[in-house]
Amino acid sequence: MTEQNPELIAGRYQLVERIGQGGMGRVWRGLDQQLFGREVAVKEILFPPGLDEGDRAALLRRFTGEARAAVTLSHPGVITVHDVVEHHGAPVIVMELIRGQSLAAAIGERGRLPVRRVAEIGAAMLDALAEAHGARIVHRDIKPDNVLLTKDRVVLTDFGIAYLADATTKLSHSGIVIGTPQYMPPEQLEGKRPTPANDLWALGATLYHAVEGHPPFEADGLHALAVAVFTRPHRPPVHAGPLTSVLDALLTKDPARRVGAAEAAEMLAAVLRSSGPGHEAAGHGPTRDHEPPSDAELPASDPADAELPASDPSEHQPEPEPVPAPPRDPRTPPAEAPAPTPSPAPAPDAAAEYAGAPTMPQQAPPTPSIPTPTVLDSGPTTATPHPTVPDRPTPTPVPEPPAEDEVTPGRTDESEQRERGSARRGGLTRRSAVLGTALAVLTVGSAVTWTLTRDDDAPGGGAGSSGAGASSVTVVIGVDAPLSGGLSSMGAGIQNSADLAVRTANESRHVPGVTFEIKALDDEADPAKGAPNAAQFVSDKQVLGVVGPLNSAVARTLVPPLARADVVNVSPANTDPALTLGPHWAAGSDARPHATYFRTIATDVVQGPFAARYLHEAKKTKLYVIDDASDHGTALTSGVTAEFTKLGGTVVGTEQVDPAERAFAGLAVRVRSSGADAVYFGGYYDTAAPLSQQLKQAGVNVPLMGGDGIFDQQYLTANSQAQGDLATNVGLPAEESEAGRDFLARYRKAGYSQPAGWYGPYAYDATWTLIEAVKAVVTANGGTVPANARAKLAQAVAGSAFDGVTGPVAFDKNGDTVNRRLTLYTVDAGSWRTVASGAATP
């Protein structure tokens, strides 16, 4: 069919002009001659060249499936199908012509949308999806291109890949996974049977894109994107405000724990009520109207879809162990967390990377446990790795789930014994979570007094075994860390190091009559897991303290419920100053939020001054300061600016950039004109890498320096101009001290399968802090654990002072470590090389 050939389709539909095309279809504006020239959208199928008959037949079924699915629906939020006809042996679908703008076009034209507008769009989409799901139809390709906006409608289109749940022949059986990878949940990438939960994840990814201006997962190539979705948490939203909790709930990796449509609708309604009609929450985006122009003509569907071969479930292998990498306080992930270690997942082979939009299936080399997708047509992916870096801005906490049944000190129930050391996997409904807060706290009041009797003849034991005889009392130390997913290597290092401390205490009978045990829960580096894990710790009366978490974002949801139950929490990795100094610390108003929270590692507050002193000593006198407006970024730049000017340096320019920005030509010109001899960037590597590269390309041949947010292998792989750039990291390598080397030797001897990592030594000291505190409480109480042991433990931790494997362990009035040391790195021949380590203050 061509515009030059005005033939009638099925004797009645005349083509007028082509208004859309993708790799799988072409859409025309047409006129229905039998209905007085009514305008319609006419969609024809396009076959990739070289398809065999089997593939062609499958695609034909898929195309006609769109009509079958959509014609059964009657809802203002679902595009209306008028007719299905055949033309030259291929099917053609005739649909209503929507005048408006796609959500993708709106984002591309205006940038991120206001929170309220996105909530309105989400509520309308959920209403349409409820209609489809009620008819047993799963869309399977929700994305901004398939959401059309008019003056008074939000319309879902392109049901060409819809799955009819009651059909006897299922397209997924052919080994094809259909959808757009940036908006596909993990289970869809695996080729599992589609369910409404697929659409809810895609809805979350779509709304995330709308409010943030970029998808929740971005990577250089399709294979890397799939790895990110499987292994890393989504990048924490920066601009979503009250929408954050909705996005986190929709983007939960486990479909069994993902929020349902009804509750997501309630959450969106709450966002709309909180923002008020016509008003946008402060700081959450522009207030300008984002309604599409009325005269824009839109194809009734987006024909560009992706089809990926499904992996055979029988061929699935366990997830590969992530590659240990330089440490930082990660966000998934956050890790595309995974959010992982700085480079948590194995780098894809060059042959496996996807670039462009091929029209024929191409097979990529397989990678264990990650389905290697083959693409028919998905459009190019954004070449920006998802960051798995220090703390992004705080997501809104989710409600806490109900506490578990109370656990008696004897721990005689066999199932409870098996529970030790691992997280419970069962999902908890969010409605029942509201009651959980009260239940979890109430269980604390029934704690008993444990009388301890030492048996000097009993043999020493390892973790979880008694070193004090049969009458010994068990005290449990909780560990919250990412034990699965891309950050699991870091999480395992934390868990193992805590276990080593417990083994050491038990074998030496450090607290007479007490046997220590570890109870480890997996938070997956997901802030939504913080409150549920806290509820589990609180409900177990033998848990007197918790070590962790790795991520500050998780800490924000984990710490408050622990604090309400008087459960002490010592983190080996969190660097967000607000956790100990309160939300207004940058304005000089310190207010400790929780008296039960401590940490054994320094914070972002000290990185900036440490960097400024190095620059001053390196004879840098003119500094250009840039940040990404995140809490992490502004904490760094405020510190570096104050210290640099105090030392006599001059800040020749300051600027904030959008963390999603990747084009810095104008900024590079301004930096070059300023005469700066160094650039400091406060933020994360995914923004810093293109900034550094474009500065060098513009002739700004000075080092770019940042904090632990850029200290990541991805910064190097994405930046060919990184040579000489600098980064600080909180803490010191364990190899630099005798105590640290001794710890590493004992860790290796214990035979743990994962390395201790950067945070392992700090986790050991955090655990030992709790052990020492228990000893102090027991000693002060005449050899017994008092009924209010949890409440007394916080005061004992606050008074701790001992030599740990990371150096002196003690805490200031806010709960921060007094041992504030950092390490400076530089990029040398494509690797991070240590330059110096030292105290945060001169």
N, C-alpha and C positions, 0 to 999 in steps of 0.2 A: 504494500500500500504506500502511496506517495501523495504528496500535496498536489503534484502535477496530474495525478490520475484521480479524477473526481468520481470514481466508481462508487456505487452504493453498496454498502455492506449489508448482506441479507436483504437486498432490495429496498432498504429504507433508511439506512444511516449513512449520511454523506460526510466525508472527512473534510474539515476546514483547515486546521493547522495542527502541527505537532506541538504539544505543550510539555512533554516530559519523556525522558528515555533513560534506561539503565541497562545493565547487562542482561536482564531477564525479561524485559518488556518495554513496550513503547505505548505512550498514551497520546491520544488525539482529542482535540475539541471537535465535536461533530454535531450534526443537525439531524433530528428525527423527522424525516419528511412525512411520516404518517401521523405525526402529532403536531402539525402546523409549525414545523421548524424548531421544536423544542431543543435547546442545547443539551448535549450529553457529553460524557467522557467515554471514549472508546479505547479499550485496552487490548492490544494484541501481544501474543507471546513471541519472544525471540529465542531461538535455540542457539547455544554456543556451537561453533563449527566442530565437526569431527565426532559428534555424539553417536554412539551406537543406538540401535533400535530400543534396547532395554532402557537406557538412560532417557531417551526421547519420550518413551511411554511414561516413565516415572514423572518427568517434568510436565507432560500433558495432564496427568492425573492431578498433579499439584496445582496447575493453573485452573482447571475446572473445579478443583476443590475450593478455590476462592469463592467462586460463584455459589456453589452449594452451601458453603458455610454462611456467607453474607446474606443470601436470599432468605434464610430462615430467621433472620433477625429483623426486628422492627423497633428501632430506637433512634432518637435524634442524634445520639453520639456515635452511631454506626452508619457508614456510607450506604446508601440505597442502591441495590442492583436492580436495573430495569429488565435486562435481557441477557441471554447467553446464546450466541449464534456461532456458526462455523463459516469460515472464509478460506477457500483454497486449502481445505484439509486441516486447518488449525482453528482452535477455539478463539472467540472474541467475546469480551465481556463489555456490556454497555451499562454505565453507571451514571448517577447524578453528577453534574458538574459543580464542584464546590468553588465558590468565589471567595478567596481569602488568601491565606498564607500558611505554609507549613511551619511547625514549631522550629524545625531546623533552620528555615530561612529567617525566622524572627530572631533566633539566637545569633545567626551569622550577621544579620544586619544591625542589631542593637546591642549585642553582647549579652551578658547574663541578665535574666529577667528579675523583677522584684519578687520578694518572698511571697507576698499575697497573691500576685498574679499566678505564680507557679502553683500555689496551693489550690487556686481556683481551677486551673487546668487539671491538676491531679485529681481533684474531686469529681470533675466531669468525666475524666477517663475511667475512674473507678466505677462510676455509675454504668458506663457503657460496657465495661468488662464484666460487671455483675450480670448484665443481661446475656452476654455471650457465654459466660461460665454456667449460667443457669440452663442454657441450651446445650450444654456439654461440648462447647467449642472453646478451644484454647488458641489464641491468636498466634503466639510463638514468634512474633517479630515486632513487638512494640519498640518504637524508637522515634526520635524527633521527626524524621522524614515522614512517618506514617501517622502523624498527628496534625490535623488541619484546623486552623483557627479562622473563624469568621467573626462578624460583629456579635453574634448571639449564640454561636455553637462551638463546641470542641468536638471534632469528628475523628474517629478511628477509621483508618482505611487499610486496604491491602490485607485481606484475609486469605491471600493465595497460599499461605503456608499453614493455614489453620488445621488443627487436628480434630477430627470428629471422634469423640471418645467412644461412641458406640459403633463405629465403623468396623467391619470385619477385616478389611484390608488396611493395614497401617503403613503409611509411607516410611516411618522410621525403621520398619523391618528391612527396607532395602539397603540399609547402611548409610543413609544420608541424614545428616543433621542440618536443619534449615534454620536460618536466622542471621542476625548481624552480630558478630563476635563481641563488639564493645558493649552490647546490651544483653548478652546471653548469660544465664546463671551457670554455675559449674555443672549441675546435673544435665543441662541441655547440651553443653559442650561434650559431655561424656556419651551423649546419644541415648540417654535414658528416656523412658516413656514420659511424654509431656503431661503436665498437670497445670491447673490454674496458678500454682506457685511460680511457674516459669514466668507468666505474665506479670506477676507482682514484682519479681526481681527486675524485669525489664522496665516496668513502670518506675521503680526506684532509680534505675540508671538514667532513665529519660528525664525525670524531675531533677536529679542531681545535675545533669548536663545543663538544664534550663537555668537553674539558680546559681551554678558555679561557673558556667561558661565553657566547660569541658567535661568529658565523660569521667566516671569514677575510676576507670582503669585506662591507662594509656601506655603503650609500649612500642618499641621499634620493631614491627613485624608481627604477623599473626601468631606465630608460635610463641613469641615472648608475651604477647597479649594473653594467650591461653594459660601460660605459666602464671601470669599475674593473677588472673581470675581464680585459678585453683589454689594458689599458695599464699597470696598476700591479702591483707585487709584493704578495703577501698580507701582512697585518700580522704582523710577527715575533711568535711566541708569547712570552708572558710566564711562563706557569705550566707549560709542557709539559716542561721539564727534558729527560730522555733521549728523550722522544718528539719533540723538535724536529727531529732529522734525518729521522725518518720522515715527519713532516708536510711538511717542505721537499721531500723526494723525491717524495711523492705530489702535491704542488701545483706541480709543474714545468709551466710553460705549454705547452711543446713536448711533444706526446704521444710523439714518437719518443725523447725523452730522459727521459720519466717512468719511475719505477721500475716493474718488473713485479711481478705478484702474488707469485711465489715469493720474490723477494728482499725484498719488503715484509714477508712473513711471517717471514723470517729476522731482519729488523731488529726486528720486534715481539717475537719470541722473545728477542732479546738484551736488550730493555728489561725483559721479565718476569724474565729471569735476574738482571739487575742490581738490580732492586728487591726481589727475594726474595718468597716467598709471604707474604701478609698484611701486608706492610710497604709504606709509601709513602715515596718519596724525600723527604727533608727539603726543605721549602720549595716543594713541588709540589702543594699542595692538602690538603684535610682528610683525616683517616684514618677518618672515620665510614663505616659500611657503606652502600653505595648500592644494595643489592639491592631490587627493587621489592616492595611488599606482595603477599602471595600471594592475597589475596582481591579484587584489582582486576580488573575485566573490561575487556578491550580488544577493539576491533574488529580483525578479522583483517587489515585494511589501512587505510591512510590514503587516503581518497578525494579529498583535495584536491591536485590536481596542476596544473601550469602547462603550457600549450601556447603556443608562440610561433612565428610564421611564420619560416621559414628565409630567410636572405638568398640571393639568386641569386648564385652564385660569379662569374658573368660580369659582375655589376654591381659587384664589389668594387673599391675604389680604395685607393691607398696610405694608410697611417695619416696623419691630419692632424697637422701640426706642433703640438706642445703650445704653449700660450700661455706666454711667459716670465713668471715671477712672482717675488716676493721669495724670496731664497735661504735655505737652511738645510741641515743635514747630514741628508739624507733617509734613511728606513728602507725599503720597500716596502718606496718605494718605493718605504710604505712606501712609495712608492710607490711602497689604494688608491691608492703609492705610490704602491705607486705608487704610486706611487707616483710620481710626476710632480713637476714643479715644484710649489711649494706649491699651485698649482691647475692641474695639468698638462694636463688635457683640457678642451676647450671645454665651458662650462656648458650643460646641456641646456635646450632651450626649455621654458617652463612647460607647454606643451601636450604635450610628449613625456614628462613625468614621470609615473610611475605612483604612484597612491595608492589603497590599498584593494584589493579583490579583485573586479573586474568579472566578470560571468558571460558577457559577450559579447566577441568579439574587437574590439579598437579599434586603429586604425592610428595610429602615432606618426610624426611627420615624420622623414624619413631624415637620417642624419648620415654623412658620408663615412667609409668603412672600418669603421664600427661598426654591425653589424646592429641595426636598431631593432625590438625585439621587440614583438609583440602578445600580450596576455595573455588566456587564457580564465579561468584560476584559479590563482593562485600564492600567495594570501594576502598580507598587507601586508608590505612590506620595512621593515627597521629604519631609521629616519631618522637614521642616523649615518654621516657620510662616513668612508670608510676613510682613515686618516692616512698621509700620505707625508712623514714628518717626521724629525727627528734620531733618533739611534740608540736603538732598542729593545734589550731584553736580548739577549744573544748566543745565536744558534742553535748547536747542536752542529755542528762542522765535518764535512763529508762527506769521504770518502777522496779522495786525489788521483789523477787519471787518469794513464795512461802518458805518458811524454814522447814528443814527435814525433821523427822521424828527425833525426839531427844535421845542422846546416847549416854548410857550409864557409864560410870568410871570403869567398871569391870570389863566392858567391851566383850561380852560373852557371845553375842550374836555372830554367827559365822559369816553372814553376808556383810556385816559391818566390818569385820576383819578384812574381808576381801576388798572392801572399798578403799582401804588405806593406800595412799600413794597415787591415786588416779582420780580424775574428775568423773562425776556422773554425767552420762551422755543424754539422759532423758530431757526432753523439752518441757518447759513450763509455760502455761498460757499467761499472756500479759494481763488478762483480767484478774486471774488469781493472784498475780504479783502484788496487787494493791493490798491484799490481806496479809501478804508475806512479811511486810515490814513490821507489823505489830507482833506477829507470831515469832519472828526471828528474835526480836528484842525481848519478848516475854520469857523465852526459854532461859535467858541469862540469869534471871532471878532465882532459879531453882538449883543453882550450883551447890555442891556439897563440899564439906571440909574433908580433905584427904589426909589421913595420918600416914606418915612415912616411917618405914622400919628398914634399916639397912641390914643386909646380909653380906658380911664381908667374905664369906666363902663362896658366893655365887660367881660363876665365870663371867667375864666381860662379854658383851655382845655387840653386834653391829646395829645398824639402824633398825629400830623397831624391836630389838631384842633387849632383854633385861640384863643390865650390868649390876643389879642390886638385889637379886633374888626374887622369889615368887611373890613376896609381899610388896615389892616395889610398885609405885604408882606411875602410870603413864601420863606424861604431859605431851600434848601434840603441838607441833609447830606447823602452821599452814604455809604452803608455798603457792603463790599465784604467779603463773608465768605462761607464755605461749608454748605449749607442749606439742602442738601440731601446727601444720602450715609452714609458711616460709620462714618464720622466725623461731622454729622449733629448736634449731641448734643453739641459739642464745638461751631459750627457755630451759633446754636440757642442761646447759652449763650452770644456770642458776639453781635448778633442782638438785643436780648432782653435788654442787658445792655445799648447799644446805645439808644434804644427806651426809657429806663428809664431816661437817661440823657435828652433827648428831652422833655419828659413829665415834668420833673422837671423844665427845662428852660421855657417851655410854661406856666406852672401853676404859676410860680413866676414872669412871665414877665421879665425875666432876661435881655433880649435885647428889649427895648421898640419899639413897632411897628413891631417886627419880630416874625413870627410863624415858628418854625422849624418842619421839616418833615424828615422821614427816607425813603430812597429808597434802598431796599436791593436786591442785586443780588447774585445768587448762583454760586459759582465757582467750586463746587464739589471737592475741593482740587486738581483740575486738572490744571497744568500750562497752558494748551492750552486755558483755559477759561479766563485767565487774560486779554489778549488784547481785546477780544470781550466785556468783561464787562467794560473795560476802555473806549471803544468807546461809550458805552451806557451812561456812566456817563458824558463824555465830551460833547456829543450831547445835553444833558439836561442843558440848560443855568442856571437853578436854583440850580444845584449842585455846591456848592462852595468848598466842601471838601469831602474826603472819609476816612472812618474808615475801617481798615483791611489791608491785608488779614490775615488769620491764618497762612498759609504756606509761607515760604520764597521762595519756588520754584514758587508759584503763583505770589509773589511780583516781581520776576524778569521779568515777562511778563506784569504785571499790571502797575508798577511804571513808566517805560519810556514813554508810551503814555500819562499818566496823567501829567507827568512833562512837556512834550512838550506843553500841553494845560494849564499849570499853575494851575492845580488842585492839591491842597494840599492833602497829604496822610499821615495819622497817624496810624501806626499799633500797636495793642496791643500784638502781639505774635511773630513777626519775630525775629530771633536771628542770622541770617547770617551776620557777620561783613562787608562783601563786599557791602552790601546794603547802608551803610553809609560811609564806609572807602575806598571803591574802591577795585578793584581786586588785588592790590599789597600791601595791608595793612600788610600782614605777613612779607614782606621784609622791613617794616618800611617806606613805601611810601604811606601816607594817601592822598586820593584825593576824596572828596565827589562827587559822581556821579550825584545826583539830589538834588537841593536846596529845593524841595517841599516835600521831604520824611522825616518823623520823626517816632519815636517809643517811646512808654511809658514803654517798658520792656528792661532789660539789654540783652547783647549779649553773644555769645560764648567766646568772648575775656576774660571775667571776670571769667568764670567758672574754667579754669585751675588754675590760681593763688589762687582762693578760695579753691580749692581742695588741693593744695600744702600746704597751711597754716594749714589746718586741719590735714593733714598727719604729718606735722612737730610737731604740738601740741600733736599729738597722739604718739610721740616718734618713728616715722618711719624714719629711716635714709638711707635705701637703697631701691631705687625704680626702678622697671623695667617698661619701657614705651613702649606701643604698640598702633598702630593706623591702621585704614583701608584705609588710603591714600585719604579719602574723605576730602572735604573742612571743614566739621564739625569736623572730627576726628583730622586733623592736626592743626586746630585752638585750640582745647583743649590741645593736647599734647605739642604744642609749649609753651603755657602758663604755664602748670604745670611744664614743664622741667625748664624753666627760673626761676620761682619763687622758686622751690624746691632747686635748686642749690644755688640760692641767699641766702636762709635760712640756708645753710650749709649741706644740704643733698647730697647724691651721687646717680646719675643715673647709675646703674650698667649694664644696657642693653637697647637698643632701637631696635625696629623691626616694620616693616609694614607687614600687612597680606592682602590677597585678601578678600574683603568683602563677597565673595561667599564661602570662605573656611570654612570647618566644622571639619577638622581633625588637631589637634594641638599637637600631641604626641611629635614631635621633639622640638617644641617651649617650651613645658612643661619641657622637660629635660634641656633646656638651662636656663629657669627661675630658676629651682631648683638649678642648678649648680652655679648660680650667687649669691646666698645667699640673694636675695631680701626679704625684710619684708613687701612689698606691691607691687601690680601691678596696673598700671593705664592704662586703655584702652580708646582710643578716637575713637568712632564709635557708632554702633547701636546694639540693644539688640539681633538681630538674629545671629550676629557673637559673641557677648560678652557672651551669655548664654553657648554655647558649649565650649568656651575658658575657662570660669570660672570652668565649671564642669570637664573638662579634666585636668586643673591645680590641682584641689583638688584630683582627682583620681591618679595623678602622685606624690602625696605627697607634693604639694606646698600649705601648709595650711596657707595662708596669704590672706587678703582681696583683692578682685579686686574692683577697684573704677573706675567710669566713670561719664560722664555728663548726660544731660537729654536724650541723645540717648539711654541709657539703662534703664532709669526710666520708666519702662513699666511693666504691669502685665505679659506680655508674657515672660519677662526675668525670672520671678519666675516660671511660669508653665513649661518652657523648661529647667529649671536648678534645679535639686534636690540638688545641692551643693551650693546654693546661700547664705546660712546663713552667716551673717556678712559682706557681700559685701556692697558697698557704692555707692551712686549716688548723684549728685547735680542737682537742678532744678532752673531755672531762676525765680526770684520773691519770694514773701512771701505769705503764706496762708492769706486770707482776715480775718480769725478769729483772727489773732494775733494783730490786731489794733482796736481801738475804731471806727475809720472812716470806716474800713472794715466791722466791725460787723453792723454798722448802714446801710451801703450799702446793706448787705445781708438781713437785716430786711425789708428795703424798697422794695427790689427785691421780697421777698416772699409775701409781702403785695400786690404787683402789680398783683400777680396771674399768673405769667408765668409758662407754663407747663414744661419747661426744666430748670434745675439748671443753675446758672450763670457760674459754672465751674471755672477753674483756671484763664482763660483769661478774664472773665466777668468784674471784677473790672478794669482791664487795658483798656478794651474797653470803660467802662464808662468814665474813665479819658481821653482817646483819643477823645471821642465825646465832652466832656466838654472843651477840649483844642480848638476844632474848634468853639464851641459856644463862648468861651471867645475871640477868635480871631475875629469872626464876630462882637462882641460887640465893640472891639477896632477899627475895620475898620469903622463901622457905626458912632461911636462917633467922630472919627477923620474927618469924611466926613460930619459933620453937620447933622447927623440923616438920611442919605441916604446911600443906597448901591451903590457904584460907578460902572461905566461901567467896570473898571479894577479890580473888587473886587477879582477875583481869584488871580491875580498877587500880590495884596496887602496882601492877607491872609497869604502867606508864611512868610512874614516878621513879621506879627503879631503873628503867631505861634512860630516863633523863639524867640520872646521876652516874651513868656508866662512864668508865674511864679505864681503858686497858690497851695494850699494844696488840694490834691485830696484824693480819697478813698484809694489809694495805697501809699500815702505819698506825699512828695513834688513833684510837676510836673514842670519840666523845662528841657531845652535841651542844649546840648553843641554845638560847632560850626559845628559839623558833623550831627546834628539832633538826636543824641542818648540821652536817658534820663540821667540826672545826679543822679537819684535815683536808684543806681545799687545795688540791694539786692538779695540774693540767699538763698536757703534752702537746707540743707543736710539731706539725708535719709539713713537708713540702713535697710537691710533685717533681719527681726526678726520673726521667726516662720511662714515663708511663706508669710509675708506681708511687705510692705514698712512702716517704722516707722520714724517719724521726729526726727532728732537728734538735729539740731540747725539751726537757721536762723541768717543772719547778712549781713553787708555791704560787697560789693565786694572788697573794699580796707580797710586795717586796720586803 
